[in-house]
Amino acid sequence: VLIGNGYDVETIYTYENKRNKVIVKEKSSRFIEKSEINKLISFDSDNNDGYSIIRDKNKYKIVYKLGYIYGEI
């Protein structure tokens, strides 16, 4: 799915069985809030790569940084 700006793409994954349905959306992000970057849990301290899990009511968001790539799941 093209995001409104026409450059980025959002990938939508749907996992379902007889009882549950889970929708996971992944998109690249050019910009991430500075407050979110400061909360990243490091998994590669040499490159400052990391992730952060953010909860908003019943939804979760994982923000990550891998090199120069910022993303959101």
C-alpha positions as CSV (number, residue, x, y, z in Angstrom):
1,V,0.0,0.0,0.0
2,L,1.4,3.4,-1.0
3,I,1.4,5.9,1.9
4,G,-0.1,9.3,1.2
5,N,3.3,10.9,0.4
6,G,3.6,8.6,-2.6
7,Y,7.2,7.5,-1.8
8,D,6.9,5.1,1.1
9,V,5.2,1.8,1.3
10,E,3.2,0.2,4.1
11,T,3.1,-3.6,4.1
12,I,0.1,-5.2,5.8
13,Y,0.3,-8.8,7.1
14,T,-2.8,-10.6,8.3
15,Y,-2.5,-13.7,10.4
16,E,-5.7,-15.5,11.3
17,N,-7.0,-18.9,12.5
18,K,-10.4,-20.1,13.6
19,R,-10.3,-18.0,16.8
20,N,-8.1,-15.0,16.2
21,K,-7.2,-12.4,13.6
22,V,-4.1,-10.3,13.9
23,I,-3.1,-7.5,11.5
24,V,0.5,-6.3,11.5
25,K,1.5,-3.2,9.6
26,E,5.1,-2.3,8.7
27,K,6.3,0.9,7.2
28,S,9.5,2.8,6.8
29,S,9.8,6.1,8.5
30,R,11.9,9.0,7.4
31,F,11.5,10.7,10.7
32,I,10.9,9.4,14.2
33,E,10.1,11.5,17.3
34,K,13.3,12.4,19.1
35,S,11.7,11.3,22.4
36,E,11.2,7.8,20.8
37,I,14.8,7.6,19.6
38,N,16.1,8.4,23.2
39,K,14.1,5.4,24.5
40,L,15.6,2.8,22.0
41,I,16.9,-0.4,23.6
42,S,20.2,-1.0,22.1
43,F,21.0,-4.3,20.4
44,D,24.2,-3.1,18.6
45,S,25.9,-0.4,20.5
46,D,28.6,0.1,17.9
47,N,26.1,1.4,15.4
48,N,23.5,2.8,17.8
49,D,20.9,0.3,16.4
50,G,18.0,-0.4,18.6
51,Y,14.2,-0.7,19.1
52,S,11.5,0.5,21.4
53,I,8.1,-0.9,22.1
54,I,5.3,1.6,22.5
55,R,1.8,0.7,23.8
56,D,-1.2,2.8,22.9
57,K,-4.4,1.3,24.5
58,N,-4.7,-2.2,22.9
59,K,-2.2,-1.5,20.1
60,Y,1.5,-1.9,20.2
61,K,4.1,-0.2,18.0
62,I,7.8,-1.2,17.6
63,V,10.0,1.6,16.5
64,Y,13.5,0.6,15.2
65,K,16.7,2.0,13.9
66,L,19.0,-0.1,11.7
67,G,21.9,1.9,10.4
68,Y,20.3,4.8,8.5
69,I,17.0,3.0,8.3
70,Y,14.2,4.0,10.6
71,G,11.0,1.9,10.7
72,E,7.8,1.1,12.5
73,I,5.9,-2.1,13.0
